């Protein structure tokens, strides 16, 4: 019985770690996301993402996340958005964008 309880608790813990969460931030291009003078530059983000630089998500506190499913976010280049996403390591898999 104790083994089953432990296994069940582990399964719940693993499932909880994969649950989606909300993230607020700015959709920027990977190339410029590390440049302080480009922070929040919507025009640059739109141009660079359109030109092929991958979109990244920069949170309000400056954390930069890669985006696994680019198609979900590129239309929001240069915008402040809230995303619902699963986080694994430093990569978001986006479920929805508000």
C-alpha positions in Angstrom: 0.0 0.0 0.0 2.8 2.4 0.8 4.5 1.7 -2.5 1.3 2.6 -4.4 0.9 5.8 -2.4 4.5 6.8 -3.2 4.0 6.0 -6.9 0.8 7.9 -7.0 2.4 11.0 -5.4 5.3 10.9 -7.9 2.8 10.7 -10.8 0.9 13.7 -9.5 4.2 15.6 -9.0 5.3 14.9 -12.6 1.9 15.8 -14.0 1.9 19.1 -12.0 5.3 20.0 -13.4 4.0 19.7 -16.9 0.9 21.9 -16.4 0.6 25.1 -18.3 1.2 28.4 -16.7 0.7 32.1 -17.6 3.6 34.2 -18.6 3.5 38.0 -19.2 6.0 39.7 -21.5 7.2 40.9 -24.9 7.6 39.0 -28.1 11.0 39.9 -29.4 13.5 38.4 -31.9 16.3 36.2 -30.6 19.0 38.3 -32.2 18.1 41.5 -30.4 16.7 40.1 -27.2 20.0 40.4 -25.4 20.6 44.1 -26.4 19.4 46.5 -23.8 18.9 49.3 -26.3 16.5 47.1 -28.4 14.3 46.2 -25.4 10.7 46.8 -26.3 11.5 47.9 -29.9 8.3 46.7 -31.7 9.5 47.8 -35.1 12.8 45.9 -34.8 11.1 42.8 -33.4 8.6 42.7 -36.3 11.3 43.2 -39.0 13.8 40.7 -37.6 11.2 38.0 -37.0 9.8 38.5 -40.5 13.4 38.3 -41.7 13.9 34.9 -40.1 15.3 35.5 -36.6 13.4 33.2 -34.2 10.8 34.8 -31.9 11.6 34.6 -28.2 9.5 35.6 -25.1 11.0 38.2 -22.8 9.3 38.3 -19.4 8.7 41.5 -17.4 11.7 40.7 -15.3 13.9 40.2 -18.3 14.0 36.3 -18.5 14.3 35.2 -22.1 12.5 32.0 -23.2 12.8 30.2 -26.5 9.5 29.2 -28.2 9.0 25.6 -29.4 6.0 26.4 -31.6 6.9 29.6 -33.4 3.7 29.6 -35.5 1.7 30.4 -32.3 3.5 33.6 -31.6 5.0 35.2 -34.7 1.7 37.2 -35.4 2.3 38.9 -32.1 5.9 40.1 -32.8 6.6 43.4 -31.0 3.6 43.1 -28.7 3.2 42.8 -24.9 1.2 39.6 -24.4 0.2 37.0 -21.9 0.7 33.4 -23.0 -0.4 30.2 -21.5 2.4 27.7 -22.0 4.2 24.7 -20.8 7.8 25.3 -19.7 10.5 22.8 -20.1 14.1 24.0 -19.3 14.2 27.4 -21.0 11.6 26.7 -23.8 7.9 27.5 -23.8 5.4 25.5 -25.8 2.5 27.9 -26.2 -1.1 26.9 -25.8 -2.7 30.3 -26.2 -1.8 34.0 -26.6 -3.8 36.9 -25.1 
